[in-house]
Amino acid sequence: NHGWMSGQRFLGAARTAPGFTLYSLGDYPGLVAEAADREGVIGELWAVDAPALARLDQFEGVAEGLYARETARLASWPASLPPGEAARAQLYRYLRKVERRARLGPEWRV
């Protein structure tokens, strides 16, 4: 889905603080809050403008209640960003049940 990020600035790899994990939803992952998680989730950090963020919200099904865009603490981020700027990022948390779904852990491997 990198096409949705066209014209936006890739900042580098990042990892959420513990408390999040990924589940397989078939062709894509779902990030969920999981209190027992101790690893966090590995992903990409992007600088996104307001129009792109609105398109991403639509793509992720925010209005339909599929995902919620939330601010989360990061455990690691690109060295080029100062800690105060990169300590928090927005992510999309899957809102539906993940029972009977395969737990992937910290990373979606394509």
C-alpha positions in Angstrom: 0.0 0.0 0.0 2.9 2.3 -0.4 1.0 4.1 -3.2 -1.1 5.8 -0.6 2.2 7.5 0.6 3.0 9.0 -2.7 4.4 12.5 -2.2 4.9 12.0 1.5 8.3 11.8 3.3 9.6 8.5 4.5 11.5 9.1 7.8 12.7 5.6 8.5 12.0 2.5 10.6 10.4 2.8 14.0 9.0 0.6 16.8 6.1 1.2 19.1 6.5 0.9 22.8 5.4 -2.4 24.2 1.7 -3.0 24.4 0.9 -3.5 20.7 1.1 -6.6 18.4 0.1 -7.6 15.0 -2.5 -10.2 13.9 -3.0 -11.6 10.4 -6.3 -10.4 8.8 -5.6 -12.4 5.7 -4.0 -10.1 3.1 -3.0 -7.5 5.6 -2.1 -7.1 9.3 -4.1 -5.6 12.1 -2.3 -3.8 14.9 -4.0 -4.3 18.2 -3.4 -3.2 21.8 -2.3 -6.1 23.9 -1.3 -5.4 27.5 0.9 -8.6 27.7 3.0 -7.6 24.7 6.7 -6.8 25.6 8.0 -6.2 22.1 5.9 -3.5 20.4 5.5 -3.4 16.6 8.1 -2.6 14.0 7.0 -0.3 11.2 7.7 2.7 9.1 7.5 6.4 10.2 6.3 8.9 7.6 5.7 12.7 7.6 2.2 13.0 6.2 0.3 16.2 5.2 -3.3 16.7 6.1 -4.8 15.7 2.7 -2.8 12.4 2.7 -3.9 11.8 6.3 -7.5 12.2 5.3 -7.0 9.7 2.4 -5.3 7.2 4.8 -8.2 7.6 7.2 -10.6 6.7 4.4 -8.4 3.8 3.2 -8.1 2.4 6.8 -11.9 2.6 7.3 -11.8 5.0 10.3 -15.3 6.2 9.7 -16.6 2.6 9.4 -15.0 1.6 12.7 -12.5 -0.8 11.2 -9.5 1.1 12.5 -8.9 4.1 14.8 -6.0 6.5 14.3 -4.3 7.1 17.7 -1.2 8.6 19.1 1.2 6.0 20.6 4.6 6.2 22.2 7.6 4.9 20.3 10.5 2.9 21.7 12.7 3.6 18.7 12.7 6.0 15.7 15.1 7.3 13.1 18.2 8.9 14.5 17.6 11.9 12.4 14.7 12.9 14.5 15.1 14.6 17.9 13.6 12.6 20.8 11.0 15.2 21.6 9.7 15.2 18.0 9.7 11.4 17.6 8.7 10.2 21.0 5.1 9.9 19.7 3.6 8.9 16.4 0.1 8.1 15.1 -0.9 4.6 14.2 -4.0 2.8 13.0 -5.3 0.3 15.7 -7.6 -2.5 14.5 -10.9 -2.3 16.3 -12.5 -5.7 15.5 -12.0 -9.0 17.3 -8.9 -11.0 16.5 -10.1 -14.3 18.0 -9.2 -17.2 15.7 -6.6 -15.0 13.9 -2.9 -15.8 13.8 -0.8 -13.7 16.1 2.2 -12.3 14.1 4.0 -10.6 16.8 6.1 -7.5 16.1 6.4 -7.6 12.4 4.4 -8.1 9.2 6.6 -10.0 6.7 5.4 -9.5 3.2 
